[in-house]
Amino acid sequence: MRHFGFVAPFARFAAVAVAVGWLSACATMSCHENFISLHQNQVGQSADGPASFIQRYPQLVTGPKALANGNVEYEERGRGTCRSYYEVDSTSRKVLSWRFEGAEKDCEICP
C-alpha cells in the first residue's frame, strides 16, 4: 500500500506541472500568434466539417472562387483590414493552405 501513497502525490504533482506548463504556454503566445495557430490548424481538415471556419462563420465567408489550378478559394472577412483566404481541393474538399492579408493588430484572436 505504501507505493500507492507515493503514486498519488506524484500524479497530483504531474497534473499540476502539466497545467502550469499549458497555461504559461498560452500566456506567452501573442493574440496574433494565436490567430496564426488557429488558422494553421484548418490545413488538412475538411472544409465541410463542423470545426471548419468556413462552416462555423458562413456570414463572414465569401466564395468559392475558382483558381487556375482547379482548386477553389474562400475568403473570410475578419476585423478591420484582416482577411483570411483558404485554398480548398475541389475533389477532396480538404483545406490545402491558407494566408492572410491585413494589419497584425486586426488579425488577432485573443484567448
Secondary structure, DSSP 8 states (H G I E B T S, - for coil): -HHHHHHHHHHHHHHHHHHHHHHHHHHHS-HHHHHHHHHHTTTTSBTTSTT-HHHH-GGGEEEEEE-TTS-EEEEEE-STT-EEEEEE-TTT-BEEEEEEES-TTTS----
